[in-house]
Amino acid sequence: MERQIKSALISVYYKDGLEEIIHQLHELDVTIYTTGGTQQFIESLGVNVKKVEDLTGYPSILDGRVKTLHPKVFGGILAVRDTDHLAQLEEFEIPQIDLVLVDLYPFEETVAKTSNEPDIIEKIDIGGISLIRAGAKNFNDVVVIPSKDQYAALYKILKEQKGVTSLAQRRFFASEAFKVSSHYDTAIFNFISDGDQKAMVFKQSITDHEALRYGENPHQRGYFFGKMEDVFEKLCGKEISYNNLVDIDAAIQLMREFRNEPPTFAILKHTNPCGIATRTTVLDAWNAALAGDPVSAFGGILISNYTIDADAAKEIDKIFYEVLIAPDFTEDAKDLLMAKPKRVLLKLKEYHVAQSMYKSLLNGVIVQDTDMATEQTDDLQIKTLLIPNEREKSDLIFALKCAKHLKSNTIVLAKDGQLLGMGCGQTSRVDACKQAIEKAVSFGFDLKGAVMASDAFFPFPDCVELVHKEGIRAVIQPGGSIKDQLSIDYCNEHDMTMAFTGVRHFKH
């Protein structure tokens, strides 16, 4: 079902990109109704228009809050092109409106620029959103253009089809219009509502997106909704995949824990850190992190909290990795690392971590606050007779940060700011402990004087017993088991120290 555009209502906040459309409408002898600033802009192009206020018989009132809200405007948009509705239009002297070209006040942009609530409230569009919804509802007969994103498509129709549209084209524009309106309303809701109101509804809208090569596996489609460029600058490398993005997010969340620490390097595989170390130089941090598990590092995600220099780059370049992330790179380092163009090099702009986490589940979505808790030495609750020394306290906090970012159940063994071994994703905490010990020993580490961290409490002292046999004498855990005392007693009997945090860090 084709429709010819013979009349248009145009009222826009942003005028860029509009000029060529106006000229094309003028060439097709389309009657244009408009308001205020848009009227002045169109007339400056030498094109005559009809004022909406002349159509309605009312001026713009209430500081522009009411301009187009009138039956003579909405009647012309909403009328079905049949005998009954057309007769009513004629009776009430309402012209048909075939094209609605309207954008919205910049609400989100205003929120981003100011905290002045009256200014923000004034940017809640009423007339514009109503016009867009009216045009979209009547897509059988009306073309609606809700933003400049659709200008190119409209111009093509005006130029190549002489203003004649198909039902499929009008339906497409209507869908775009409801996308714009729903996103706009979501932004307003998120601004106005309080925490309790937000908790009662799952309401998010992100329009910026890009298709990925595929999802987790080649037979799955994948998309990213957001702006990667706000978080990092891609310096080189192949297309970032779905799995890359998941690992990149995990790497940034982990390194955020060390953003204010001396040079720290981390290596991740399938979102789990398999090597982490803090040293006085980036090179030393890299070498120590790699030593933690040089096997798993192959094809991993690498991240540093300091600028990568040439010395570090030379060593990093010796292994195959998927992605390397850092706040910056020296020119020599970039020249070296970018010589292998398929490897992804990312310059980190900010340690962005979302405040909430979402996951589709069953027939709905589960939502939770992101685990932003980071314990410090002052938070430690020493439960044993033996008090940890300053080095042990530092290592306990280091190990706990590592454990927080490993899949549960998890055990971390660390010493002198270096991850020595970890067990993660195990159904038994004892198995996680055994795995951590085995990995550390297999890579030649001496566990005497090391520390152990657990993401959750010990229901029995079995893990403490295992690490004691390896020479570990300091343990950190959240506590909270009805049998906590069993582990405390074992430590007291074997000259070990144990600290509680009171905070569990499960990661499923």
Summary of the structure (lengths in Angstrom):
residues: 508
radius of gyration: 31.1
end to end distance: 52.7
largest distance: 97.4
contacts: 1668
relative contact order: 0.07
helix: 39%
strand: 20%
